[in-house]
Amino acid sequence: MGKRFPALQPEHIDFIRRQKVFFVATAALSPDHHVNVSPKGQDTFRVLSPSRVAYLDLTGSGNETSAHLMENGRITLMFCAFEGPPMILRLYGRGRVVCHGRAGWDELCRLFESLPGTRQIIEAEIHLVQTSCGYGVPLLDYVGEREDLARWSQAKGEDGLRAYWEEKNARSIDGLPTPLGEHLAKGM
């Protein structure tokens, strides 16, 4: 059933490219802080090499992933087959946040379509790939992408997004700082 690999294999990369949604999990070091799991969609995920991936992180109500990566770097990314043969694919690694104008931004940014509400890029070095059966994952039909975030971001405008990031994305729900918050404080 489950298998482990030191890096992504060609069949894993093909599987990732077919998926419409993925999940990101991170956790702070303190047992009193929250574990975070975030669903992600749209065309925001890229495989850079068999051991390196990145995704375009769009504005959200919190910024837990960013805070946790700044604190300890641990990240797990998960893909599930909602159509076709069942499979779950997990990528375990160490992640980092790349903010606009920082080292690595230009290299990574050009790999993605420009999307309204883009706040940062998450990059991860993968040290373990694990597959499992996915027999319990339901079959679902893909209908399309939601346009709500793009409309909301465009309505906010650049200044409105910055104000939102300062209010909602500069710290985690547990009060941990985020790279975006530090970047904004320096006058992004």
Secondary structure as GFF3:
##gff-version 3
##sequence-region A 1 188
A	DSSP	beta_strand	3	5	.	.	.	ID=ss1
A	DSSP	alpha_helix	10	18	.	.	.	ID=ss2
A	DSSP	beta_strand	22	27	.	.	.	ID=ss3
A	DSSP	beta_strand	35	40	.	.	.	ID=ss4
A	DSSP	beta_strand	45	49	.	.	.	ID=ss5
A	DSSP	beta_strand	52	58	.	.	.	ID=ss6
A	DSSP	alpha_helix	64	71	.	.	.	ID=ss7
A	DSSP	beta_strand	74	80	.	.	.	ID=ss8
A	DSSP	beta_strand	88	98	.	.	.	ID=ss9
A	DSSP	alpha_helix	105	109	.	.	.	ID=ss10
A	DSSP	beta_strand	118	132	.	.	.	ID=ss11
A	DSSP	alpha_helix	148	164	.	.	.	ID=ss12
A	DSSP	pi_helix	165	169	.	.	.	ID=ss13
A	DSSP	alpha_helix	179	185	.	.	.	ID=ss14
###
